[in-house]
């Protein structure tokens, strides 16, 4: 679970008085529904990460890049694999500005597709 402290804090909180006309029972239902949604989301992320690890062979040449990206704060396995799958081999960019230009160009193309569905 990614948010054990937060979920523990939310579970300890109880609402005894109505808030803005909402009964305490309804507030508790909403709170438990929120916690269930967070736990389901975390379970889905764990399943995706396991599937990624199972499908990617240990000899994948970009695996060290994925592991290096995970060192950055907030970059999970899923984020790192998605980024490398989208960008490919980062050594093809000689300068950071070339990487940023590629990302900018890809973003522009994506926006144009939504704005002009027939455009490529």
C-alpha positions in Angstrom: 0.0 0.0 0.0 1.5 3.3 -1.1 -0.3 5.5 1.5 -0.4 3.4 4.7 0.0 6.4 7.0 -2.7 8.4 5.2 -5.1 5.5 5.1 -4.5 4.8 8.7 -5.2 8.4 9.6 -8.4 8.4 7.6 -9.6 5.2 9.2 -9.0 6.6 12.6 -11.1 9.7 11.9 -14.7 9.5 12.7 -17.5 11.9 12.1 -20.0 12.1 15.0 -21.8 15.3 14.0 -23.5 16.1 10.7 -21.4 18.2 8.4 -23.3 20.7 6.2 -26.5 18.8 6.6 -25.0 15.4 5.7 -25.6 12.7 8.2 -22.7 11.0 9.9 -23.7 7.6 8.5 -23.5 8.9 4.9 -20.1 10.6 5.7 -18.8 7.2 6.9 -20.1 5.5 3.8 -18.3 8.0 1.6 -15.1 7.7 3.7 -15.1 3.9 3.4 -15.9 4.1 -0.3 -13.0 6.4 -0.8 -10.7 4.0 1.1 -11.9 1.1 -1.0 -11.2 3.1 -4.2 -7.7 3.8 -3.0 -7.0 0.2 -2.1 -8.4 -1.0 -5.5 -6.3 1.4 -7.3 -3.2 0.3 -5.5 -4.0 -3.4 -6.1 -4.3 -2.6 -9.8 -0.9 -0.8 -9.9 0.7 -3.8 -8.2 -0.9 -6.2 -10.7 0.4 -4.0 -13.6 3.9 -3.9 -12.1 3.9 -7.7 -11.7 2.8 -8.2 -15.3 5.4 -5.8 -16.5 8.2 -7.6 -14.6 6.9 -11.0 -15.8 6.7 -9.9 -19.5 10.0 -8.0 -19.7 12.9 -10.3 -19.9 15.9 -9.5 -17.6 18.1 -9.2 -20.6 16.1 -6.2 -21.9 18.8 -3.6 -22.9 16.8 -0.7 -21.5 16.1 -2.2 -18.1 19.0 -0.4 -16.5 17.5 2.9 -17.8 14.2 2.0 -16.2 15.9 1.2 -12.9 17.8 4.5 -13.0 14.6 6.4 -13.6 13.1 4.8 -10.5 15.8 6.4 -8.4 14.1 9.7 -9.1 11.6 10.7 -6.4 8.0 9.8 -7.5 8.9 7.7 -10.5 7.5 4.2 -10.1 8.1 1.1 -12.2 5.0 1.8 -14.2 5.9 5.4 -14.9 9.5 4.5 -15.9 8.5 1.7 -18.3 5.8 3.9 -19.9 8.3 6.7 -20.4 11.0 4.5 -21.9 8.4 2.7 -24.1 7.3 6.1 -25.4 10.7 7.6 -25.9 12.8 4.6 -26.8 16.6 4.6 -26.5 17.6 8.0 -24.9 21.1 7.7 -26.2 19.8 8.8 -29.7 19.6 12.3 -28.3 22.9 14.1 -28.2 21.7 17.0 -26.1 18.9 17.5 -23.6 17.5 20.1 -25.8 17.0 17.5 -28.6 15.0 15.3 -26.1 12.9 18.3 -25.1 12.3 19.2 -28.7 11.2 15.6 -29.5 8.8 15.7 -26.5 7.4 19.1 -27.6 6.9 17.9 -31.1 5.1 14.8 -30.0 2.9 16.8 -27.8 2.0 19.2 -30.6 1.2 16.3 -32.9 -1.1 14.8 -30.3 -2.9 18.1 -29.7 -3.4 18.6 -33.5 -4.9 15.1 -33.7 -7.5 16.1 -31.2 -8.1 19.5 -32.7 -8.2 18.3 -36.3 -9.2 14.6 -36.3 -8.3 14.1 -40.0 -4.8 15.6 -39.7 -1.7 13.5 -39.2 
